Amino acid sequence: MKQEEKKLYTLLVYSENIAGILNQITAVFTRRQVNIESLNVSASSIEGVHKYTITAWSDEDQIIKITKQIEKKIDVVKANYFTDDQLFIRETGLYKLNTKIVLENPEISRTIRRFDASITEVNPTYTIVMKHGVTEQIISLYRALDEFGCVFQYTRSGRIAVTRGKQEEVSKFLEQREENHG
């Protein structure tokens, strides 16, 4: 499979909060030799249901198979895959910069403002900058700051995402399941 055929997909997986489910989910990717780019797990808006936001480069056939295999897991309530245009997406980047270099070069502060990032802490040794946005923005700020030779450390969070609809995708599924069992 050529790299050009691959797209970045985001899977939203909803499960009960059961120990070991993360291992079961990631094993599906491992068996299909698909690398997970980012992974974020948190409580969802539905009590007792956790939401896994997983990104991976793949083709659509492969991602459909992965989604179906994940959904077959007993403790998984629902799994869906999406492209970026179907979701509202954010990440956070943290940049630890050399304070001495930051103070000596006003262009660094201008760059931080131009990227709409914020300085959250300053001490004599380091300055912490935080940027919320999409992956490309987070990485672009890192590259811009790195050109000044001032970056001590850099990290970015896993992706968080919500669908463009009013409620969680799993909400409709759970309502239908209740109606069928009720």
matplotlib code that plots the C-alpha trace (Angstrom):
import matplotlib.pyplot as plt

x = [0.0, 1.4, 1.6, -0.4, -3.4, -3.4, -5.4, -5.5, -8.6, -10.0, -11.8, -14.2, -14.7, -17.1, -16.8, -17.6, -14.9, -13.4, -9.7, -7.9, -10.2, -7.5, -5.2, -7.9, -8.5, -4.8, -4.2, -6.6, -4.3, -1.2, -2.6, -3.3, 0.2, -1.4, 0.4, -1.6, -0.6, -2.4, -4.6, -6.7, -9.0, -11.4, -14.9, -17.6, -20.7, -22.6, -22.2, -20.2, -19.0, -15.4, -14.4, -11.3, -10.1, -7.6, -5.9, -4.1, -2.9, -4.7, -6.8, -10.6, -10.9, -8.4, -10.0, -13.5, -12.1, -10.4, -13.6, -15.7, -13.2, -13.1, -16.9, -17.0, -15.3, -17.7, -17.2, -17.2, -20.5, -19.9, -17.0, -17.0, -14.3, -14.2, -12.2, -11.1, -13.8, -16.5, -15.1, -14.2, -10.6, -8.2, -4.8, -2.5, 1.2, 3.5, 6.9, 9.6, 11.8, 15.1, 14.1, 17.5, 17.1, 13.4, 14.3, 17.2, 15.1, 11.8, 11.0, 10.3, 7.5, 6.1, 6.1, 4.2, 1.6, 1.3, 0.5, -2.1, -0.2, 0.1, 2.9, 1.8, 5.0, 8.2, 11.2, 14.9, 15.6, 12.6, 9.4, 6.4, 4.3, 0.9, -0.9, -4.3, -5.3, -5.1, -2.0, -0.5, -0.7, 1.0, 3.8, 4.3, 4.8, 7.3, 9.3, 9.2, 10.4, 13.0, 14.6, 15.5, 17.4, 15.4, 13.4, 14.3, 11.3, 8.2, 5.2, 1.7, -1.4, -3.4, -6.2, -9.6, -12.6, -16.3, -18.6, -20.3, -23.7, -25.6, -24.8, -22.3, -22.7, -23.2, -26.2, -28.4, -27.2, -27.9, -31.4, -32.2, -30.9, -33.0, -36.1, -35.5, -34.9, -37.6]
y = [0.0, 3.4, 6.2, 8.4, 6.1, 6.5, 9.2, 10.2, 8.7, 9.4, 6.6, 7.4, 4.3, 4.2, 1.5, 0.7, 1.6, -1.9, -2.8, -4.2, -2.8, -0.4, -3.3, -5.1, -2.1, -1.4, -5.1, -4.7, -2.1, -4.2, -7.3, -5.3, -3.5, -0.1, 2.4, 4.6, 8.2, 9.6, 8.2, 10.0, 8.4, 10.2, 10.0, 10.9, 12.9, 9.7, 8.4, 5.2, 5.4, 6.2, 7.7, 6.7, 9.1, 7.3, 8.6, 6.4, 6.6, 4.0, 3.4, 3.2, -0.6, -1.2, 1.3, -0.2, -3.6, -2.2, -0.4, -3.5, -5.6, -3.1, -2.9, -6.8, -6.5, -7.2, -4.1, -1.7, 0.1, 1.7, 2.5, 4.9, 6.3, 9.8, 12.1, 15.5, 17.4, 15.4, 16.4, 19.5, 18.7, 20.2, 19.4, 21.2, 21.9, 22.7, 24.4, 24.8, 27.6, 29.1, 32.3, 34.0, 33.6, 34.6, 37.9, 38.6, 38.1, 40.0, 38.2, 35.1, 36.9, 38.1, 34.6, 33.3, 36.1, 35.5, 31.8, 32.9, 30.9, 32.0, 32.3, 30.5, 30.6, 32.5, 32.0, 32.8, 29.4, 28.6, 30.0, 27.8, 28.4, 26.7, 26.5, 25.0, 24.2, 21.6, 19.4, 21.4, 24.6, 23.0, 21.6, 24.8, 26.8, 24.2, 24.5, 28.3, 28.4, 25.7, 28.0, 30.4, 27.7, 28.3, 25.1, 22.9, 20.6, 20.2, 17.9, 17.8, 16.1, 13.4, 14.6, 15.4, 15.5, 15.8, 15.2, 18.1, 16.8, 17.9, 14.9, 12.1, 9.5, 6.8, 8.6, 7.7, 4.1, 3.8, 5.4, 2.9, 0.0, 1.1, 1.3, -2.2, -3.7, -1.6]
z = [0.0, -1.0, 1.6, -0.7, -0.3, 3.4, 5.2, 8.8, 10.5, 13.9, 15.7, 18.5, 20.6, 23.6, 26.2, 29.8, 32.2, 32.4, 33.2, 30.1, 27.4, 26.2, 25.7, 23.7, 21.5, 20.8, 20.0, 17.0, 15.5, 16.3, 14.6, 11.5, 11.7, 11.9, 14.1, 16.4, 16.0, 19.0, 21.8, 24.4, 26.9, 29.1, 30.5, 28.0, 28.5, 29.3, 32.9, 33.1, 29.5, 28.5, 25.2, 23.3, 20.6, 18.4, 15.3, 12.7, 9.1, 7.1, 4.0, 4.4, 3.9, 6.7, 9.0, 8.4, 9.4, 12.5, 13.6, 13.2, 15.1, 18.0, 18.1, 18.5, 21.9, 24.7, 26.7, 23.7, 23.3, 19.9, 17.6, 14.6, 12.3, 10.9, 8.7, 10.0, 8.2, 10.2, 13.6, 15.7, 16.7, 19.2, 20.7, 23.2, 22.7, 25.5, 24.8, 27.4, 26.2, 27.4, 29.2, 28.5, 24.8, 24.9, 26.6, 24.3, 21.1, 20.9, 17.7, 19.8, 21.7, 18.4, 17.1, 20.1, 19.7, 15.9, 16.6, 19.2, 21.9, 25.5, 28.0, 31.2, 33.3, 33.3, 35.6, 35.3, 33.7, 31.5, 30.0, 29.4, 26.3, 25.6, 22.3, 21.6, 18.1, 15.3, 14.9, 12.1, 14.1, 17.1, 15.0, 13.0, 16.3, 17.4, 14.1, 14.3, 17.9, 17.2, 14.6, 17.4, 19.2, 22.4, 22.8, 25.9, 25.6, 23.5, 23.7, 22.4, 23.7, 22.0, 19.9, 21.5, 19.2, 19.2, 16.2, 14.5, 15.6, 18.7, 20.8, 21.2, 18.4, 21.0, 22.5, 19.6, 19.7, 23.4, 23.1, 20.3, 22.4, 25.4, 23.1, 21.8, 25.3, 27.0]

ax = plt.figure().add_subplot(projection="3d")
ax.plot(x, y, z, "-o")
ax.set_aspect("equal")
plt.show()
